[in-house]
Amino acid sequence: MVIAIGFEGSANKLGVGIVRDGVVLSNCRQTYITPPGEGFLPRETAQHHRSVILAVLSQALQEAAVMPEQIDIVCYTKGPGMASPLQTVAVVARTIAQLWNKPIIGVNHCIGHIEMGRLITGSDNPTVLYVSGGNTQVIAYSRNRYRIFGETIDIAIGNCLDRFARVLKLSNDPSPGYNIEKLAKEGKKLLPLPYVVKGMDVSFSGILSYIQKQSHQLLNSGKYSPEDLCFSLQETLFAMLVEITERAMAHCGSQEVLIVGGVGCNMRLQEMMGAMCDERGAKLFATDERFCIDNGVMIAQAGLEMFKSGNVTKWHDTTVTQRYRTDAVEVTWR
């Protein structure tokens, strides 16, 4: 029985989770929330993580009912993510590993999402749609790598949604994307927006620029409501994601789709992807906000898989990498 503790802090979520051989023992999280209309900056986000990480660690140990000496491996997010928050959490993880005399593993954030999704849903070898504030990728496993079949060529879908939420001055509590989703459910009128799919890749920056430029005029004229604009943005962005995911499925001969990442909580995205899967006779897998949104237990689970396959990070390699590609990791556990 191997017990792993995971530290995640690549963006505005600070999470500590503990897992024992595929059983989640604790999954504790604190979110840095900024005022409406504002995003989160690296320095302030890192300060937030420093202020709460020890309390979250204590809570995770208490909920899991384990002592430090029972933990076998310390795992942390190596990247990708924001440099200052990543470094803050890595310092704590290294300190804990030294104090407790435990081996340490640096985990790719995206692979943490994938392995957590596979564990929770029981999916076998799915085509993965990874959608979050910092990443948008379509991924499939092949020959000891998670291969990227398509991705955004500019900003991530979560970043696009968050920045439009700032235009509407929506609350960041619990998240801008969640509040856009709530408004979109009340939208009735579809605003035609640019639809930018380039082969297997997508582009969101032009769509964002277009709706940002048009929004004030459309709202002031009374032709469209905030709900309509949220509805229109969601429908367009999600249709693009469904298209490239279906194309990847066709290429791989896959009959499973797994949605991971914070935007994967969106029920409309799950509904649209589910409709596509039904048409293909495929199956959709998704999780709720406990495991979709960045969390520590996903880092612990991925680190646990790496540890069992004999993969431990050397001490001089326990750094962080802001641009840590998903396909840069050799998958030794599958």
Salt bridges, closest charged atoms under 4 A:
GLU8 OE1 - HIS109 ND1 3.13
ASP21 OD1 - LYS308 NZ 2.97
GLU44 OE2 - ARG43 NH2 3.80
GLU115 OE1 - ARG118 NH1 2.77
GLU151 OE1 - ARG325 NH1 2.87
GLU235 OE2 - ARG268 NE 2.68
GLU243 OE2 - ARG247 NH2 2.62
GLU246 OE2 - ARG280 NH1 3.46
GLU271 OE1 - ARG268 NH1 3.16
ASP288 OD2 - ARG290 NH2 2.91
GLU289 OE1 - ARG29 NH2 3.05
ASP294 OD1 - HIS109 NE2 3.11
ASP294 OD1 - HIS113 NE2 2.97
ASP317 OD1 - HIS316 NE2 3.61
ASP327 OD1 - ARG325 NE 3.68
